[in-house]
Amino acid sequence: ADRALMALMRKCYEKGGIVAAICAAPGLVASQLDDVSGKRFTCFEGFQDAMIAKGAVFTPESAVVDGRLITGRGAGHAVNFGLAILETLKGKETADRVRAGLML
Protein backbone atom coordinates (compact mmCIF):
# COMPACT_ATOMS: atom_id res chain seq x y z
CA ALA A 1 0.00 0.00 0.00
CA ASP A 2 3.07 2.28 0.18
CA ARG A 3 2.83 4.13 -3.14
CA ALA A 4 6.23 5.78 -2.80
CA LEU A 5 7.93 2.42 -2.21
CA MET A 6 6.09 0.82 -5.14
CA ALA A 7 7.12 3.72 -7.38
CA LEU A 8 10.74 3.24 -6.31
CA MET A 9 10.53 -0.50 -7.09
CA ARG A 10 9.05 0.17 -10.54
CA LYS A 11 11.71 2.80 -11.28
CA CYS A 12 14.50 0.44 -10.19
CA TYR A 13 13.15 -2.36 -12.39
CA GLU A 14 12.62 -0.04 -15.38
CA LYS A 15 16.26 1.05 -15.12
CA GLY A 16 17.52 -2.57 -15.21
CA GLY A 17 17.45 -3.43 -11.51
CA ILE A 18 16.45 -6.74 -9.99
CA VAL A 19 13.24 -7.33 -8.06
CA ALA A 20 13.10 -10.29 -5.67
CA ALA A 21 9.86 -11.26 -3.93
CA ILE A 22 8.85 -14.27 -1.84
CA CYS A 23 5.62 -15.71 -0.42
CA ALA A 24 2.66 -13.39 -1.11
CA ALA A 25 4.90 -10.56 -2.39
CA PRO A 26 5.07 -11.71 -6.02
CA GLY A 27 1.29 -11.36 -6.22
CA LEU A 28 0.94 -8.27 -4.05
CA VAL A 29 4.11 -6.37 -4.94
CA ALA A 30 5.82 -7.69 -8.09
CA SER A 31 2.46 -7.63 -9.85
CA GLN A 32 2.75 -3.84 -9.76
CA LEU A 33 5.63 -3.98 -12.25
CA ASP A 34 4.68 -2.96 -15.77
CA ASP A 35 6.63 -5.58 -17.72
CA VAL A 36 5.89 -9.08 -16.39
CA SER A 37 4.02 -10.56 -19.36
CA GLY A 38 5.56 -13.92 -20.24
CA LYS A 39 7.72 -13.98 -17.09
CA ARG A 40 7.79 -17.20 -15.07
CA PHE A 41 7.22 -16.78 -11.33
CA THR A 42 6.24 -18.60 -8.16
CA CYS A 43 4.52 -17.50 -4.97
CA PHE A 44 2.50 -18.72 -2.02
CA GLU A 45 -0.54 -20.65 -3.25
CA GLY A 46 -3.50 -18.32 -3.75
CA PHE A 47 -1.53 -15.14 -4.53
CA GLN A 48 -0.78 -15.87 -8.19
CA ASP A 49 -3.87 -14.31 -9.81
CA ALA A 50 -2.60 -10.71 -10.09
CA MET A 51 0.58 -11.81 -11.88
CA ILE A 52 -1.32 -14.21 -14.14
CA ALA A 53 -3.73 -11.37 -15.04
CA LYS A 54 -0.70 -9.40 -16.27
CA GLY A 55 0.41 -12.31 -18.48
CA ALA A 56 3.00 -13.90 -16.17
CA VAL A 57 3.25 -17.69 -15.96
CA PHE A 58 2.85 -19.36 -12.55
CA THR A 59 4.96 -22.40 -11.70
CA PRO A 60 4.93 -24.09 -8.28
CA GLU A 61 8.73 -24.34 -8.07
CA SER A 62 10.68 -23.46 -4.92
CA ALA A 63 12.40 -20.45 -6.49
CA VAL A 64 12.20 -19.05 -10.00
CA VAL A 65 14.59 -16.68 -11.77
CA ASP A 66 13.34 -15.12 -14.99
CA GLY A 67 15.63 -12.37 -16.07
CA ARG A 68 15.59 -9.65 -13.43
CA LEU A 69 12.62 -11.11 -11.55
CA ILE A 70 13.39 -13.57 -8.74
CA THR A 71 10.50 -15.16 -6.86
CA GLY A 72 10.19 -17.67 -4.04
CA ARG A 73 7.29 -19.91 -3.03
CA GLY A 74 7.19 -19.23 0.72
CA ALA A 75 9.04 -19.30 4.03
CA GLY A 76 9.85 -23.00 3.70
CA HIS A 77 11.70 -22.19 0.48
CA ALA A 78 13.67 -19.22 1.82
CA VAL A 79 17.05 -20.95 1.51
CA ASN A 80 16.47 -21.81 -2.17
CA PHE A 81 15.18 -18.27 -2.75
CA GLY A 82 18.27 -16.79 -1.10
CA LEU A 83 20.55 -19.02 -3.14
CA ALA A 84 18.76 -17.94 -6.33
CA ILE A 85 19.37 -14.30 -5.42
CA LEU A 86 23.01 -15.03 -4.59
CA GLU A 87 23.56 -16.88 -7.87
CA THR A 88 22.01 -14.00 -9.80
CA LEU A 89 24.17 -11.40 -8.06
CA LYS A 90 27.44 -13.27 -7.52
CA GLY A 91 27.39 -16.23 -9.91
CA LYS A 92 26.89 -19.97 -9.77
CA GLU A 93 30.29 -20.73 -8.26
CA THR A 94 29.63 -18.53 -5.23
CA ALA A 95 26.11 -19.93 -4.78
CA ASP A 96 27.47 -23.48 -5.04
CA ARG A 97 30.07 -22.77 -2.33
CA VAL A 98 27.39 -21.43 -0.01
CA ARG A 99 25.07 -24.35 -0.88
CA ALA A 100 27.87 -26.79 -0.01
CA GLY A 101 28.52 -24.94 3.24
CA LEU A 102 24.86 -25.41 4.12
CA MET A 103 25.24 -29.12 3.26
CA LEU A 104 22.53 -28.92 0.60
C-alpha positions in Angstrom: 0.0 0.0 0.0 3.1 2.3 0.2 2.8 4.1 -3.1 6.2 5.8 -2.8 7.9 2.4 -2.2 6.1 0.8 -5.1 7.1 3.7 -7.4 10.7 3.2 -6.3 10.5 -0.5 -7.1 9.0 0.2 -10.5 11.7 2.8 -11.3 14.5 0.4 -10.2 13.1 -2.4 -12.4 12.6 0.0 -15.4 16.3 1.0 -15.1 17.5 -2.6 -15.2 17.5 -3.4 -11.5 16.5 -6.7 -10.0 13.2 -7.3 -8.1 13.1 -10.3 -5.7 9.9 -11.3 -3.9 8.9 -14.3 -1.8 5.6 -15.7 -0.4 2.7 -13.4 -1.1 4.9 -10.6 -2.4 5.1 -11.7 -6.0 1.3 -11.4 -6.2 0.9 -8.3 -4.1 4.1 -6.4 -4.9 5.8 -7.7 -8.1 2.5 -7.6 -9.9 2.8 -3.8 -9.8 5.6 -4.0 -12.2 4.7 -3.0 -15.8 6.6 -5.6 -17.7 5.9 -9.1 -16.4 4.0 -10.6 -19.4 5.6 -13.9 -20.2 7.7 -14.0 -17.1 7.8 -17.2 -15.1 7.2 -16.8 -11.3 6.2 -18.6 -8.2 4.5 -17.5 -5.0 2.5 -18.7 -2.0 -0.5 -20.6 -3.2 -3.5 -18.3 -3.8 -1.5 -15.1 -4.5 -0.8 -15.9 -8.2 -3.9 -14.3 -9.8 -2.6 -10.7 -10.1 0.6 -11.8 -11.9 -1.3 -14.2 -14.1 -3.7 -11.4 -15.0 -0.7 -9.4 -16.3 0.4 -12.3 -18.5 3.0 -13.9 -16.2 3.3 -17.7 -16.0 2.9 -19.4 -12.6 5.0 -22.4 -11.7 4.9 -24.1 -8.3 8.7 -24.3 -8.1 10.7 -23.5 -4.9 12.4 -20.5 -6.5 12.2 -19.0 -10.0 14.6 -16.7 -11.8 13.3 -15.1 -15.0 15.6 -12.4 -16.1 15.6 -9.6 -13.4 12.6 -11.1 -11.6 13.4 -13.6 -8.7 10.5 -15.2 -6.9 10.2 -17.7 -4.0 7.3 -19.9 -3.0 7.2 -19.2 0.7 9.0 -19.3 4.0 9.9 -23.0 3.7 11.7 -22.2 0.5 13.7 -19.2 1.8 17.0 -20.9 1.5 16.5 -21.8 -2.2 15.2 -18.3 -2.7 18.3 -16.8 -1.1 20.5 -19.0 -3.1 18.8 -17.9 -6.3 19.4 -14.3 -5.4 23.0 -15.0 -4.6 23.6 -16.9 -7.9 22.0 -14.0 -9.8 24.2 -11.4 -8.1 27.4 -13.3 -7.5 27.4 -16.2 -9.9 26.9 -20.0 -9.8 30.3 -20.7 -8.3 29.6 -18.5 -5.2 26.1 -19.9 -4.8 27.5 -23.5 -5.0 30.1 -22.8 -2.3 27.4 -21.4 0.0 25.1 -24.3 -0.9 27.9 -26.8 0.0 28.5 -24.9 3.2 24.9 -25.4 4.1 25.2 -29.1 3.3 22.5 -28.9 0.6 
